[in-house]
Amino acid sequence: MSKRNYLCLQRSETGQPERREAPSPAEMDKMYAQFNAWRETFSDNIVDLGGRLNGKGKIVTSKGEIDGPFVELKEVIGGYMVVSAESVEEAAEIARQCPGVVRPGSSVEVREIMSP
C-alpha cells in the first residue's frame, strides 16, 4: 500500500481556557524532549509540521470577503500539520502520539488530501 498525505487540523473549544501556571524550565525541557522524540520517531511520516494559526483571518465567498473566523463557533482551528501514512488510522495514531496535541478541550481532525 502506498502512502498518502493527511491534513491534521488541531481544534480547541472556544470556552474559557483553563488557567495554568507557566511551566518551569525543567518542565519545558521535558516537553521539548518528548516532542523531539516524537518528531524523530515519525520523521519519515512528517511532511509539514505546520504550526499554530493566528486567530484573525478572512472568510472569502463569491460575494467578497469578511473578517473571520466567526465568534459564534464552538471550536476554533488553532493549528495544522501534514503527515504521510498508509491509512487514515495510521495518520490518526501519529497525530494522537504528538505531545500536547490531544488534551482536554482539544481534538485533531485527520483528513486525507486527495490528489487531482
Secondary structure as GFF3:
##gff-version 3
##sequence-region A 1 116
A	DSSP	beta_strand	4	13	.	.	.	ID=ss1
A	DSSP	alpha_helix	25	41	.	.	.	ID=ss2
A	DSSP	beta_strand	46	52	.	.	.	ID=ss3
A	DSSP	beta_strand	57	61	.	.	.	ID=ss4
A	DSSP	beta_strand	64	68	.	.	.	ID=ss5
A	DSSP	beta_strand	75	85	.	.	.	ID=ss6
A	DSSP	alpha_helix	88	97	.	.	.	ID=ss7
A	DSSP	beta_strand	106	112	.	.	.	ID=ss8
###
